[in-house]
Amino acid sequence: MHLPLPRALALLAALAAAVPPPARAAAPAVPEPLALPPRLTLEEASRLFRERGLDLLLADAAVASAEGDLSAAGAVANPQLSASYGRSRTFGDCVDVQGNPSACGWLPQPQYGLGLSDSGAVFDVLTGKRGLRVDAARAALQAARASRADAERTVGAQVRQQVAQVVLAQESSRFAREVAAAQASALELTRTREAAGAISEADVARVEVAKLEADQAVDAAAQALRDARAQLAFLLGARGEVPEFEVDAPDLAQGREPPALAGATAPALLARAAERRPDLHAARLQRERAEAALALARRQRIPDVTLSLNYAQQGTTNQAVTPPTFTLGLALPLPLFYQQQGEIRRAEADVSTQALQATKLEAQVAADVATGLADYAASGALVRRMEGGLLARAARARDLVQVQYQKGAASLLDYLDAQRTFVATRVEYHQDLAAYWTAVFKLEAAVGEELR
């Protein structure tokens, strides 16, 4: 049976449409706007970041892209099918009504052609090129997954730091309001004593200045709290207007020592970092990818051989001018002028680059651990000194001078000086706490695991 070319092409199109498309993993979608709860804990913030953080979603998209690259690298080239149809005029023989042969001149004859090529798939497998492509793509996928874990490490540490900043901004705002209320009471008392003639107008002016300074501190603390909340909401993936919310993390309002850091030494932390840091793992995988790509570039010097099978016929079955003919073909480029020198040189440079990057990262990890441990020790000493007596003594001195001032045994300048010292000590304590927890979370990021 002979099919005309249009019908043959229609049949091929129907067969191609009947083949189901390959299954694909769903690409990460843009999440819906995040609604932050009115009260947020450190654990809840970490969970929201892992689920909705835009940095992690971008890393997920990079992993999905690497998965697509691996699928493409392992794909076998589709065979190529070609078909042709034409008509020619040839000189043929006929028979008359009695069955005697007679010349009847030029007769139209159909021409059929059919070809099938493997598109180089067979030799691609035999020469190992497909395997090397898969090795490079698999290493790249593993590196992308390690980079995703590293994004969770680094940005997750930023989230925890920002949670601590919000907690301390809340404490600073609360303390600023307490100071402003105390200054308002002091101003009222001072005006009462002025009316009684016990103090001068100059003393009242000094207390008014202190009250206005306290009001300034309240506004500044409120603005710092709004900024801290906005930055935390951004890290968690919130979009649009930042709502009012409170962070409930009382452990971050004091300088307790994480149990995992008790007696910690730099060599021990560095050993843990070398084992846990995902960016170190990603760097090693990138080097494996570069080495596989170099092997592939060298293997590409082997020409791509294409196998083909062709069928041709001219004329019909009973009047075939050319009988059915099958031919097996082989085609390959001749690498006479270029042998992949540029690709090989580029791949060698990539291997050297990845090796240097890994070495640089190892040095950076050591520096991160050393500086993180030093910052933790220094800031911890400041917090312990504050909590060990400095805060209590500053508050006690302020309270004693306040009682003496109310009884007339101390001057207004003594009271204002004690109040300023107390306020400055508390503000410094909040700054020390912020530096302390920042150092803790940076050290966690340097080691690659939570230490609390």
GIHUKA-V808416 format. One line per field, one symbol per residue. ss: DSSP state (A for helix, B for strand, O for the rest). phi: phi as a letter, one per 30 degrees, with the letter a starting at -180 (. if undefined). psi: psi as a letter, one per 30 degrees, with the letter a starting at -180 (. if undefined). A space follows every 50 residues. Layout:
ss: ???
phi: ???
psi: ???
This chain:
ss: OOOOAAAAAAAAAAAAAAOOOOOOOOOOOOOOOOOOOOBBOAAAAAAAAA AAOAAAAAAAAAAAAAAAAAAAAOOOOOOBBBBBBBBBBBBBBBBOOOOO BBBBBBBBBBBBBBBBBOOOAAAAAAOOAAAAAAAAAAAAAAAAAAAAAA AAAAAAAAAAAAAAAAAAAAAAAAAAAAAAAAAAAAAAAAAAAAAOOOOO AAAAAAAAAAAAAAAAAAAAAAAAAAAAAAAAAAAAOOOOOOOOOBBOOA AAAOOOOOAAAOOOOAAAAAAAAAAAOAAAAAAAAAAAAAAAAAAAAAAO OOOOOBBBBBBBBBOOOOOOOBBBBBBBBBBOOOOOOOOOAAAAAAAAAA AAAAAAAAAAAAAAAAAAAAAAAAAAAAAAAAAAAAAAAAAAAAAAAAAA AAAAAAOOOOOAAAAAAAAAAAAAAAAAAAAAAAAAAAAAAAAAAAAOOO OO
phi: .ccdeedddddddddddddddddbdddecdddedcdddbbcddddddddd cbdddddddddddddddddddddddceddccbbbbabbcbdbcbbdddid dbdbidcdbdbcbbbbbdhidddddddidddddddddddddddddddddd ddddddddddddddddedddddddddddddddddddddddddddddidbc ddddddddddddddddddddddddddddddddddddjdbiddddbcccbd ddcbcdddedcdidcddddddddddcdddddddddddddddddddddddd ddddcccbbbbbabjdddbddcdebcbccbbadcddcbbidddddddddd ddddddddddddddddddddddddddddddddddddddlddddddddddd ddddddcicbdddddddddddddddddddddddddddddddddddddjad cd
psi: kkkleeeeeeeeeeeeffkklkkkkkkklkllkkjklfkkleeeeeeeef efkeeeeeeeeeeeeeeeeeeeefkkkklkkkklklklkljlklkaffgk kkkgakkkklkkkkkkkgggeefeeefgeeeeeeeeeeeeeeeeeeeeee eeeeeeeeeeeeeeeeeeeeeeeeeeeeeeeeeeeeeeeeeeeeefgfll feeeeeeeeeeeeeeeeeeeeeeeeeeeeeeeeeffgklakklklkkjif ffglhlkkefgjgkleeeeeeeefefjfeeeeeeeeeeeeeeeeeeeeff fkkjkkklkkkkkkllefhjeklkkkkklkkkkjiefkhgeeeeeeeeee eeeeeeeeeeeeeeeeeeeeeeeeeeeeeeeeeeeefffeeeeeeeeeee eeeeeffgflleeeeeeeeeeeeeeeeeeeeeeeeeeeeeeeeeeeeglk g.
